[in-house]
Amino acid sequence: MDKKILVLAAEEKTERLQTCLQNLNEKELRDLLTKQALRGKEIGALLRGIFKGSPCSQQSCIIRRISIYKHGVQLVESGDLHVEVASEIIRLLMLEVHHLPGPALVDLATLFIEAVRGGSLLSGKSLELLPTVLTALATSKESLIYGKGELSGEELKKQLINTLCSSRWSHQYVIHLTSMFRDIPLSVEELQFVVEKVLRMFPKLDLQEIPPLVYQLLLLSAKGNKKNILEGIIGFFNQVDQKQKEEQRDSESVDLEEATVPVDQLRHVEGTVILHIVLAVSLDLELGKELLKFLKSEQHRDPGKALCPFSVTILLSVARIHRFQEQVFDFLKTSIMKCFKDLQFVQGSKFLQDLAPLRYSVSATVLEVVANSVFGWDHVTQGLVDLGFILLDSYGPKKMLGGKVMEATNGLSKTPAQQACNLGASILLEAFKVHEPIRSEILEQVLNRVITNAGSPISHFIDLLSSIISYAPLALQNSSSRITEAFDQLSFLPLGTVQGLLKAVQPLLKISMSMRDSLILVLRKSMFSGQLEARKSAVAGFLLLLKNFKILGSLTSSSCSQAIGASQVQVDVHARYNSAANEAFCLEILGSLRRCLSQQADVRLMLYEGFYDVLRRNSQLSNSVLKTLLSQVKRYYEPEPDLLPPLKLEGCILAQRDHIFLQEPLAHLLCCIHHCLTWYKNTLALHRQAEDDEEEEEDSEEEAGFQQELGEMLASITRRMIKSELEDFELDKSADFSQATGVGLKNNIYALLVMGVCEVLIEYNFSTGNFSKSTSEDVLGLFKCYTRLSDILKEKGGKSKSPSANKMARSFLSMGFVSTLLTSLFRDCSQSHEEGLTILRASNEFMRYAVSVALQKVQQLEETGQTDGPDGQNQEKMFQNLCKITGVLLWRYTSIPTAAEESGKKEKSKSISLLCLEGLLRIFHTMQLRYQPKLPQFLQALDPANEDGEEEAADVNVTAKAAFLIRQFQRSLVNQLTHAEDDFNSKEALLLVSVLTTLSKLLEPSSQQYVQLLSWTVKICKETGLEDVPCCRGLLTLLFHLHALIKSPASILRELAQDIHAQLGDIDQDLEVEHQSHFAVVNTKTAAPTACLLVLGQAEKVLEEVDWLVNKMKSHLGLEAAEDSSQAASEVQLLEKAVILQLGTLLTSYHELVQTALPAGSCVDTLLRSISKMYTTLTSLVKYYLQACRSASGGIPGRLEKLVKLSGSHLTPQCYAFITYVQNETSLVAEDKKKKKKDKSTAEVSTVMAKVLRETKPIPNLIFAIEQYENFLIHLSKKSKVNLMQYMKLSTSRDFRINVSTLQSALDEQGAEMESDDDQGSASALPDVSQEPKRKRRRKK
């Protein structure tokens, strides 16, 4: 039969073909089709023959066609056919769809929908037919019956799609169905319905099925609905990531079975999806624009959703497309910065923390992307590298005015810019660790920036380079050529950069001989360079090499950990070859360095400062170093034992024409000798005694000779320096010390050299003298010489009025010695030491000097992170010394109050107790700035109860220990405040307040101790009628600082504003203000400008917080419908309530201030600007409610109505009255100044007028802000159907206002002048003009 059909079809005998087909029943026809399909040869021809013999004009033929379609779909779905056969069947069926009448198409479409709903489709291949069916339906012009009604073809198609999307889909059909919808013409609503359905299917699919589905969705996005598709994909993977993290966390804590989603599988799926998205964006730029637009809008609403690891990865991958590169990195940069700024903003206010806590960490997100990129995400690595460098370049340390550099410290309170810079460094370091292919690129880019950005601060790049090299020095050997190239530029780089760079590459130098050789060549060239900076860099480089290449037999210095640890470098530097090579290498370098002893003072200075560290780390070089130092000092030493002075100072300076230069920093040379000698005696001599080695006897004798000779030399210099008078150095009070003349410069240099020598000898003698009486007398003798010169320099310098004249010269005492000296002077109770120490304690000047030097050292540590002298760069040693010094200063201050020191009153200089207090303040600040992680150990060291028992730093309760310290300073402040007015020490009180402010940062804001400190501060401010302005400022600042981390200070501001109003009086002089004092610290002397400006500053902070919250509320608009509406609505209501309450409280504060008779100047100017900001914030809130009314049908809350009413009654009228008051006051001041300056030039008068105009400039801005507020109130009234303008009084017209009395007096004065000039015509015209304002006034009435 099948052959017959084929023959008839081929012969074009349609009638016979129809007859033949009519003789076949449905079953026979199906069997025929099945048989041919399984054979697969002539199925196409058979189907064409059947369709040819079944014209659509006959109903029976239509039924036959539908039967063939149904059977064809079954055959295709059976899975028994070859792929080619199945495709041919579908293709032929598609071609014939358009011949079918409407009802038949409806039957076919319904068949497919039922099959999808029932899950009867096996492969889903037949779904390719459905788009053709639906398209044919849409174009059908006849009305079709569906269900109980008649629909047009287009409407029916819509109904069928609706039914299809509403039914349940089996996961195996999702991809086929999504692909199918691409071929169906869809309206916007239909497309949205389809996309939402597909996105809802995501969680029900296996992970492996997601990438092809995403691919189909992205193809579908060509029709539109791009935003929903991208949002759905990003949202799904964000949820999966969150779920995976929670499972990981739970498995770690509860030890559950392995996670439902394996991490590696998830990451590979995400990687594939991201590649699909990037490909789609590269083909359709509109999709990329939509991606950025969506993420930008989402970032304002919820950064956690916009910048999840998955979306950040997409952005970094899309950044490879040149068209989007700049946009992506700009967006990421600003978003990261915004997150850090928001975090800092919220952390500073308890009010914001309670209302809108930030649970999102942008750093964790970006670093998670780096960690995830291990799973074959090669497309993201370049983006990560670029982002890291963009953050480092944009937010690295910057040069401030005056050349100072703002650098990141170890403190926790980093600025947003510093946090962004640190994030950039972390991205690059982590990327370097996990991706080998990009290591060379990262290294090259870092080195390029170190070399090319030498003029700007590059410490962040040096730190990153150091971290990279320390992590994998062996892996970087392949990149040694790049580092060697960088060495060639050393002579052109600043000294700081050279030191940082060489420290960073130190681990590489230990494992690469060629690199070390190339560096030495460069340093040797630099040594003979014509540039001073290059020679200094060479010295720094050589010293660094000497410190880090040990010779066999050198002592390991337990007292100092090496600055550059190379734990990964498996090289035995103590092997016989290495040690011998190192010794030759080190001696060769020393030979090079000896040449520096004939160069400029700066070069010699570096050498002297570096020798001690070299000796301490390479003890075998002690012979060479001591020998070098001895030969150098002999040039300036007077060997005759009785000759005064003992030093030849004239050899230390160099005269070139009229210029005098320091040639030999003699004090530094002696300082170096002292420290090397002391170290040699204490460490090496003991070691030699223990070893008792015969071979080294000759060397030991030689070194002992050096030691003895140097010791005798220092003793001789000490003895003769005490005997020497200033005249011996050609220095006395009559000498010229001016900086302008050559003689004056020479004398200044001499004086500083002698003072330095005295200090070095003081330290040497005290350290070696064992507290004997004679030693103490020698120390005082040397100090006397130092003091005389210091006094002369201060006296002579004071006349020049230079700011640095009265500053103490940079001390030569080491930090370790200062801590020992202070401990001995103040805390040493040993009987054997008493005789010597009593002599020193008797000199108040010496005690003050010791504390002043400690203060100088702490200041140096605070500013630079290191101090002069040995171990100055050793952080651990510095920390230990700080702990000792703090303990001594604290004991001294609390034991002997300032009032007990009578000497401080007689002399101009500060008392010792006051110096101790100043030192404590600096130390507490330095600790928080530089040693944040060590604070528990620091507080532990200060606790007298735990001096013996060592407690673990982790167990220390920082809040409790800090509270104990705070109580001591609280007692001292209370004592100060209760003193009589004559005994009150303003400086001490201010220092105590500053100490309390600094220590309060150590308390946990949620702790009881913090609340107690706040209560105490409030009590002090309320009860102390302090008229000292700086102390008042300090106390109020402390009050606001403490209050912000407990609750909003708005209520306190209102009380303070009332006090200011009461103290200064009302703008209406006839009105007497009821005086009910809340804070006694606000009085007539402190109310303005101190308290007023502080209150306004705090009010503006509160306004900023409110503004931030209003913006957050705006971002929530429209989210209520999308998400859990009840939760979102309750959050927004909480925010709205808090904002309105804050603004209401602030408004009452401004109500008081705006009625206060403030003095002209900064207070008025600041108040006018502040009220303008208040109105701007109110306008912002009104705009928010305007938006809320547009997006939802709800009205405005009653609270807002009350706030508007309050602003209309308590602020706007008073503002206009205050403006009038300001203008009157300003005109009076201007008139007074004019009268005083009548005889002076017109230029001076115009200057006064310019100042007046400048002070009244904020007035128009304020009026504009008020009018804007009222304008938007009118809009809101119309939208909400609530008349809010009923509470606002009519604004005063300020564009044309005439004050009649003022005008009349001006006219009379002008008339008098004109009469004196006998100008009758002009004078007769005056009465008419003068009457004009009066007529206007009557009309106005």
Disulfide bonds with the S-S distance in Angstrom:
none
